[in-house]
């Protein structure tokens, strides 16, 4: 035992020397829960680069994306309702990000505008900042406006220009001021999004309401939010302020828990020469590994079926429609899972025969969009069944896809892997070789967009949880360019949660209507009809 410990120490010291790190660096690395071996792999990724995804073609209706009729959706939703009490359901909402991007154009305005010598109209024309025009024109429609105007100091100051400019400037300043509303630093989940009669609703409240409608079984709705540790108390306060009302209205008990992004999923930053980036005090710089790190949080969840949805994709109106399509996706998942489990039990019991193989292969191709290699028919029946079992015995996800209307982000594509295999994947534009005209043409031909509308099952046919880390494509990470203290920094982000982290799952894409996708990427999105009161609300 002592000899093994001594050998480990020697290996660690050799690796430390090879990487050019000090003992202080080692202490910092271990404090993040990271190993030198992990750091070495990440540094190699920066040096070698990450291979781009190779798109074969976009997934389209009838070629990777299912098109269902209204009747089909209603039937699937009814099936979900009939079966749901046999499952523990949970809603999983990534919610740790700050709202800084929502207010980026307002932050830029405050940094650039000189209240003593400029006018807002001149600033807008000079910088073509239409977003600022939209914000000011609709400011009284924002759910936070009423409270905001009560906090603004409207006393005129010497040397300032037009009163309307001063008032608008002070409104924006108060909204973002760290000593006032401080909306840039707060998480989206606790910001006011919707005006109702008598109160203002946060995204948290809307997710709780949704969860009670479709992510509940046996009278309980389980929800899980990934948050930053600093803001958990804010989330808890928002939940407690509305919990009783939602439970009374829905007759469903809410069970909510939280998790944080594990520091052990942080990744090391490097400079433009791929050397470890150090801050002004000489310490190594680590960055969060992106939303792909949340596969560990998802892996820790105890549930049979999990609904995944982003924190900002909520709606004030048409919640009945949202509920229908969420239940329908759940119904499709349950039906598909029942078929998969039946096949796996047949294989496991030794009762599968030649006719069963043909049936299972049709299922793989038509229901799960699995492309089988051409030599399959040369296999023995035993090897065919082993292959089918290996393909079926995986986590399953059903993903809603909406028609692409120019939103930035990922979409559904048929992708050729490093081994030549072709599979359905959700791909971000940044993962594609944009210098290749053929690849750009495929992106341009794409018809659908990924709204992060996912229902998934993470247990096998024996009721055991899969280890979700076994199904990650580790070559699907991202290298991104950032800055820190005015210096260029390169960072590695782990394979995205619904991209590379789920690359080896069985996947079904279903077209859902645009009404199910209402993200709030900038504050001006709150002015869209989906986020404004209707029928006398507000």
C-alpha positions in Angstrom: 0.0 0.0 0.0 2.8 2.4 1.0 4.6 1.6 -2.2 1.5 2.4 -4.3 1.1 5.7 -2.5 4.7 6.5 -3.2 4.4 5.7 -6.9 1.2 7.9 -7.1 3.2 10.8 -5.6 6.0 10.3 -8.0 3.6 10.2 -11.0 1.9 13.3 -9.8 5.2 15.2 -9.4 6.3 14.1 -12.9 3.0 15.2 -14.5 3.2 18.5 -12.5 6.6 19.1 -13.9 5.6 18.1 -17.5 2.7 20.5 -17.4 4.8 23.3 -15.9 2.6 23.8 -12.8 3.7 24.7 -9.3 2.6 23.1 -6.0 0.4 26.1 -5.5 -1.2 25.4 -8.9 -1.8 21.9 -7.8 -3.6 23.0 -4.6 -5.8 25.3 -6.7 -6.6 22.6 -9.2 -7.6 20.1 -6.5 -9.7 22.8 -4.7 -11.9 22.7 -7.8 -12.2 18.9 -7.5 -10.1 18.5 -10.7 -7.2 16.2 -11.4 -4.0 16.9 -13.3 -5.0 14.2 -15.8 -8.2 16.2 -16.6 -6.2 19.4 -17.0 -3.8 17.7 -19.3 -6.7 16.4 -21.5 -8.2 19.9 -21.7 -4.8 21.4 -22.6 -4.5 18.8 -25.4 -8.0 19.8 -26.7 -6.9 23.4 -27.0 -3.7 22.3 -28.9 -5.4 19.8 -31.2 -8.7 21.6 -31.6 -12.2 20.0 -31.7 -13.4 18.3 -34.9 -16.4 20.0 -36.4 -19.7 18.1 -36.7 -20.2 16.9 -40.3 -23.8 17.5 -41.4 -25.2 15.0 -43.9 -28.5 16.9 -44.3 -31.0 18.8 -42.2 -33.7 16.8 -40.4 -37.1 17.6 -42.0 -40.7 16.5 -41.8 -40.8 12.9 -42.9 -37.0 12.6 -42.7 -36.2 12.7 -39.0 -39.0 14.9 -37.8 -42.5 13.6 -37.1 -45.5 15.5 -38.3 -48.6 14.8 -36.2 -52.2 15.9 -36.7 -54.2 17.7 -33.9 -55.9 14.4 -33.3 -52.6 12.6 -32.9 -51.5 15.1 -30.3 -54.7 14.8 -28.4 -54.5 11.0 -28.5 -50.9 11.0 -27.2 -51.9 13.5 -24.4 -54.7 11.3 -23.3 -52.4 8.3 -23.3 -50.0 10.3 -21.1 -52.8 11.1 -18.6 -53.9 7.5 -18.5 -50.4 6.3 -17.7 -48.7 9.1 -15.8 -49.6 7.9 -12.2 -47.4 4.8 -12.9 -44.3 7.1 -13.1 -42.5 9.6 -11.0 -42.3 12.7 -13.1 -40.0 15.7 -12.7 -39.5 19.0 -14.4 -35.8 20.0 -14.8 -35.1 23.7 -15.4 -31.6 25.1 -15.9 -31.8 28.4 -14.1 -28.4 29.5 -12.9 -27.5 32.1 -15.5 -27.6 35.8 -14.7 -29.8 38.1 -16.8 -26.9 40.3 -18.1 -27.6 39.4 -21.8 -31.2 40.5 -21.4 -30.1 44.0 -20.6 -26.9 44.2 -22.6 -28.0 47.0 -24.9 -29.1 49.1 -21.9 -25.7 48.5 -20.2 -24.0 49.6 -23.4 -26.2 52.7 -23.5 -25.3 53.7 -19.9 -21.6 53.2 -20.6 -21.6 55.3 -23.8 -24.2 58.0 -23.3 -23.2 61.5 -21.9 -26.3 63.0 -20.3 -24.7 66.5 -20.2 -24.1 66.8 -24.0 -26.0 64.2 -25.9 -29.6 63.4 -26.7 -31.1 59.9 -26.7 -32.5 60.4 -30.1 -29.1 61.4 -31.5 -27.5 58.4 -29.7 -30.1 56.0 -31.3 -29.6 57.4 -34.8 -25.8 57.5 -34.5 -25.5 53.9 -33.2 -28.6 52.4 -34.9 -29.8 51.1 -31.6 -33.4 50.2 -32.5 -33.6 48.0 -29.4 -33.4 51.2 -27.2 -36.1 52.8 -29.3 -38.4 49.8 -28.7 -37.6 49.7 -25.0 -38.4 53.4 -24.5 -41.6 53.3 -26.6 -42.9 50.3 -24.7 -41.5 51.1 -21.2 -44.9 51.4 -19.5 -45.8 47.9 -20.6 -43.0 46.2 -18.8 -44.1 44.4 -15.6 -41.5 46.2 -13.5 -42.3 49.7 -14.8 -44.8 50.7 -12.1 -42.4 49.9 -9.3 -39.5 51.4 -11.2 -41.0 54.9 -11.5 -41.5 55.0 -7.7 -37.8 54.5 -7.1 -36.4 56.9 -9.6 -35.1 60.3 -8.4 -36.6 62.7 -11.0 -35.1 65.9 -9.5 -33.4 67.8 -12.3 -29.7 68.2 -12.0 -27.6 71.1 -13.2 -26.2 70.9 -16.8 -28.6 68.2 -18.0 -30.5 68.4 -21.2 -34.1 67.7 -22.0 -36.3 66.5 -19.2 -37.6 63.4 -21.2 -34.1 62.3 -21.8 -33.2 62.7 -18.2 -36.2 60.7 -17.0 -35.5 57.9 -19.5 -31.8 57.8 -18.6 -32.6 57.7 -14.8 -35.1 54.9 -15.4 -32.5 52.8 -17.1 -29.8 53.6 -14.6 -32.1 52.7 -11.7 -33.1 49.4 -13.4 -29.4 48.3 -13.7 -27.8 50.1 -10.7 -26.3 47.5 -8.3 -27.6 49.6 -5.4 -31.1 49.7 -6.9 -32.9 47.0 -9.0 -29.6 45.5 -10.2 -31.3 43.4 -12.9 -28.1 42.6 -14.8 -26.8 40.6 -11.9 -29.9 38.7 -10.9 -31.0 35.4 -12.4 -33.8 35.5 -15.0 -35.9 33.2 -12.9 -36.7 35.7 -10.2 -37.3 38.8 -12.5 -40.8 40.1 -13.1 -42.0 38.7 -16.4 -45.8 38.9 -16.5 -48.5 41.3 -15.2 -51.7 39.7 -13.8 -54.6 41.3 -11.9 -53.2 42.0 -8.5 -49.6 40.7 -8.9 -46.5 40.3 -11.0 -45.3 36.8 -12.0 -41.7 35.6 -12.3 -40.6 32.8 -14.6 -40.3 30.6 -11.4 -44.1 31.1 -10.8 -44.9 30.2 -14.4 -42.8 27.0 -14.3 -44.5 26.0 -11.1 -47.9 26.5 -12.7 -46.9 24.5 -15.7 -45.4 21.7 -13.6 -48.7 21.3 -11.7 -50.5 20.9 -15.0 -48.3 18.4 -16.9 -45.3 17.3 -14.7 -47.4 15.9 -11.9 -48.5 12.4 -10.9 -50.4 11.1 -7.9 -51.1 14.6 -6.8 -47.5 15.7 -6.6 -45.4 17.9 -9.0 -41.7 17.5 -8.6 -39.5 20.3 -9.9 -35.8 20.7 -10.0 -33.9 24.0 -10.6 -30.2 24.3 -11.2 -29.2 27.5 -9.6 -26.1 29.4 -8.4 -25.5 28.9 -4.7 -25.6 32.7 -4.2 -29.2 32.9 -5.4 -30.9 29.8 -4.0 -32.5 31.8 -1.2 -34.0 34.2 -3.8 -35.5 31.3 -5.6 -36.8 29.8 -2.4 -38.4 33.1 -1.4 -40.1 33.4 -4.8 -41.5 29.9 -4.5 -42.8 30.3 -1.0 -44.6 33.5 -2.0 -46.7 31.7 -4.5 -46.7 28.0 -3.5 -49.9 28.0 -1.5 -51.9 29.8 -4.2 -50.7 27.4 -7.0 -51.3 24.3 -4.8 -54.8 25.5 -3.9 -55.7 26.2 -7.5 -54.3 23.0 -9.0 -54.9 20.6 -6.1 -51.4 19.5 -6.6 -48.6 19.5 -4.0 -45.3 21.1 -5.2 -42.0 19.5 -4.3 -39.1 21.6 -5.3 -35.3 21.0 -5.0 -32.2 22.6 -6.3 -28.6 21.7 -7.3 -25.5 23.7 -8.3 -23.2 23.2 -11.2 -20.4 21.1 -9.8 -17.0 23.0 -9.5 -15.4 19.8 -10.7 -16.9 20.5 -14.2 -15.0 23.8 -14.4 -12.5 23.9 -17.2 -9.1 25.7 -17.4 -8.7 28.8 -19.5 -5.7 29.4 -21.9 -4.2 32.3 -23.6 -4.0 32.6 -27.5 -0.8 30.4 -27.4 -2.7 27.7 -25.5 -0.7 28.3 -22.3 -2.7 28.3 -19.1 -4.2 31.7 -18.5 -3.3 33.4 -15.3 -4.9 36.4 -13.6 -3.1 39.5 -12.4 -2.1 37.7 -9.2 -0.7 34.7 -11.1 -3.4 32.3 -10.3 -4.9 29.9 -12.9 -8.2 30.9 -14.3 -11.1 28.4 -14.4 -14.5 28.9 -16.0 -17.8 27.0 -15.7 -18.0 24.2 -18.3 -21.3 25.4 -19.8 -24.7 23.8 -19.7 -23.2 20.5 -20.7 -22.0 20.3 -17.1 -25.6 19.8 -16.1 -25.6 16.2 -17.3 -24.2 15.4 -13.9 -27.1 17.2 -12.2 -29.5 15.3 -14.5 -27.7 12.1 -13.7 -28.3 12.6 -10.0 -32.1 13.0 -10.3 -34.5 10.3 -9.1 -37.3 10.2 -11.6 -38.8 8.0 -14.3 -39.7 10.7 -16.8 -38.1 14.2 -16.9 -39.4 17.3 -18.7 -36.6 19.7 -19.6 -37.3 23.4 -20.4 -35.3 26.6 -20.2 -36.1 29.1 -17.5 -37.0 31.9 -19.9 -39.3 29.9 -22.1 -42.6 30.7 -20.3 -45.9 32.1 -21.5 -48.6 34.3 -20.0 -51.3 33.2 -22.3 -52.4 29.8 -23.8 -51.1 27.7 -21.0 -53.7 25.1 -22.0 -52.1 24.7 -25.4 -48.6 24.4 -23.8 -50.0 21.7 -21.5 -51.5 19.7 -24.4 -48.2 19.5 -26.3 -46.1 18.7 -23.3 -48.4 15.9 -22.4 -48.4 14.7 -26.0 -44.6 14.5 -26.0 -44.8 12.6 -22.8 -47.4 10.2 -24.3 -45.1 9.5 -27.3 -42.2 8.8 -24.9 -44.3 6.4 -22.8 -45.6 4.5 -25.9 -42.1 4.3 -27.4 -40.6 3.2 -24.1 -43.2 0.4 -23.6 -42.2 -1.0 -27.0 -38.5 -0.8 -26.3 -38.9 -2.5 -22.9 -41.0 -5.2 -24.5 -38.3 -6.0 -27.1 -35.5 -5.9 -24.5 -37.4 -8.3 -22.2 -37.9 -10.7 -25.1 -34.2 -10.5 -25.9 -33.2 -10.9 -22.3 -35.4 -13.9 -21.7 -34.1 -15.7 -24.8 -37.6 -15.8 -26.5 -36.8 -13.5 -29.4 -36.9 -15.3 -32.8 -36.1 -14.5 -36.5 -39.5 -12.8 -37.1 -38.9 -10.7 -34.0 -35.6 -9.5 -35.4 -37.3 -8.2 -38.5 -39.9 -6.4 -36.4 -37.3 -4.9 -34.1 -35.2 -3.7 -37.0 -38.2 -2.0 -38.6 -38.8 -0.3 -35.2 -35.2 0.9 -35.0 -35.4 2.4 -38.5 -38.9 3.9 -38.5 -39.5 4.9 -34.9 -36.0 5.6 -33.6 -34.4 6.8 -36.9 -31.4 4.5 -36.3 -29.3 4.0 -39.5 -28.1 0.3 -39.5 -24.9 -0.5 -41.3 -25.1 -2.5 -44.5 -23.4 -5.7 -43.2 -26.0 -6.3 -40.6 -27.7 -9.0 -42.5 -24.5 -11.1 -42.5 -24.7 -11.4 -38.7 -25.9 -14.5 -37.0 -29.2 -14.2 -35.2 -27.4 -14.1 -31.9 -25.2 -11.2 -33.0 -28.2 -9.4 -34.5 -30.0 -9.6 -31.2 -26.9 -8.4 -29.3 -26.7 -5.4 -31.7 -30.4 -4.6 -31.3 -30.1 -4.8 -27.5 -27.1 -2.5 -27.6 -29.1 0.1 -29.7 -32.3 -0.1 -27.6 -30.8 -0.2 -24.1 -30.2 3.6 -23.9 -31.8 6.7 -22.4 -34.7 8.0 -24.6 -35.6 11.6 -25.4 -38.5 13.0 -27.3 -37.7 16.6 -28.5 -40.2 19.1 -29.7 -39.0 21.1 -32.8 -40.4 24.4 -34.1 -40.3 25.9 -37.5 -37.2 28.0 -38.0 -38.0 31.7 -38.1 -34.4 33.0 -37.9 -33.8 32.4 -34.2 -30.1 32.0 -33.3 -29.2 28.6 -31.9 -29.2 24.9 -32.7 -31.3 22.7 -34.9 -32.0 19.1 -35.8 -29.6 17.5 -38.4 -28.5 14.1 -39.6 -24.8 14.0 -38.6 -22.0 11.7 -39.7 -19.9 10.7 -36.7 -16.1 10.1 -36.6 -16.6 6.3 -37.2 -18.9 7.0 -40.2 -22.1 6.3 -38.5 -25.1 8.6 -39.2 -27.5 9.7 -36.4 -30.0 12.4 -35.5 -28.5 15.2 -33.4 -29.1 18.7 -32.2 -26.3 20.8 -33.6 -25.2 24.4 -32.8 -24.0 26.5 -35.6 -20.6 26.9 -33.8 -20.1 23.2 -34.1 -20.1 23.3 -38.0 -17.3 24.2 -40.4 -18.6 27.5 -41.7 -15.8 27.8 -44.1 -17.2 24.9 -46.0 -19.9 26.0 -48.6 -21.5 22.6 -48.6 -22.0 22.6 -44.8 -23.3 26.2 -44.9 -25.8 25.2 -47.6 -27.1 22.4 -45.4 -27.6 24.9 -42.6 -29.4 27.2 -44.9 -31.7 24.4 -46.0 -32.7 23.6 -42.4 -36.4 24.1 -41.6 -36.6 23.6 -37.9 -35.1 25.0 -34.7 -34.4 23.4 -31.2 -36.5 25.2 -28.6 -35.2 22.9 -25.8 -38.6 21.2 -25.3 -37.5 17.7 -24.2 -39.1 14.8 -22.4 -36.8 12.0 -21.5 -36.5 8.7 -19.6 -33.3 7.8 -17.8 -34.1 4.2 -16.5 -33.6 0.9 -18.3 -36.2 -1.9 -18.7 -35.2 -3.3 -15.3 -36.0 0.0 -13.6 -32.3 0.8 -13.0 -31.0 4.3 -13.7 -28.6 4.6 -16.6 -25.3 6.3 -16.0 -25.8 9.2 -18.3 -22.1 10.0 -18.5 -21.8 6.7 -20.5 -23.7 8.3 -23.4 -21.7 11.5 -23.9 -19.8 12.2 -27.1 -16.8 13.8 -25.6 -15.6 15.2 -29.0 -18.6 17.5 -29.2 -17.4 20.2 -26.9 -16.8 23.8 -27.8 -13.8 26.2 -27.7 -15.0 29.7 -27.2 -13.1 33.1 -27.2 -13.6 35.3 -24.2 -11.8 38.2 -22.5 -10.7 38.7 -18.9 -9.4 42.0 -17.6 -9.0 43.2 -21.2 -6.9 40.1 -22.3 -7.9 37.4 -24.8 -8.8 34.1 -23.2 -9.8 30.8 -24.8 -12.2 28.5 -22.9 -13.4 25.0 -23.3 -17.1 24.2 -22.8 -18.2 20.7 -22.3 -20.5 19.0 -24.8 -23.8 20.8 -24.5 -26.6 19.2 -22.4 -28.9 18.5 -25.4 -26.0 18.3 -27.9 -23.0 16.1 -27.2 -24.0 15.2 -23.7 -27.1 13.4 -25.1 -25.4 12.4 -28.4 -25.7 8.6 -27.8 -29.3 8.7 -26.5 -32.2 7.4 -28.6 -33.9 10.4 -30.1 -37.3 11.3 -31.6 -38.0 14.7 -33.1 -41.6 15.9 -33.2 -42.8 19.2 -34.8 -44.6 21.3 -32.3 -46.2 24.7 -32.9 -44.4 28.0 -32.5 -46.7 29.0 -29.6 -44.8 26.6 -27.4 -41.6 28.7 -27.9 -41.6 32.0 -26.2 -38.0 32.7 -24.9 -37.0 36.0 -23.3 -33.5 36.6 -24.7 -33.7 40.4 -24.4 -35.9 42.5 -22.2 -37.8 43.7 -25.3 -39.1 40.1 -25.7 -41.4 40.9 -22.8 -43.3 43.2 -25.1 -44.4 40.4 -27.4 -48.0 39.2 -27.1 -47.0 35.9 -25.4 -45.8 38.0 -22.4 -48.4 40.7 -22.3 -51.8 40.6 -20.5 -54.8 39.6 -22.5 -58.6 39.6 -21.9 -58.5 42.2 -19.2 -55.4 40.8 -17.3 -53.1 43.3 -15.7 
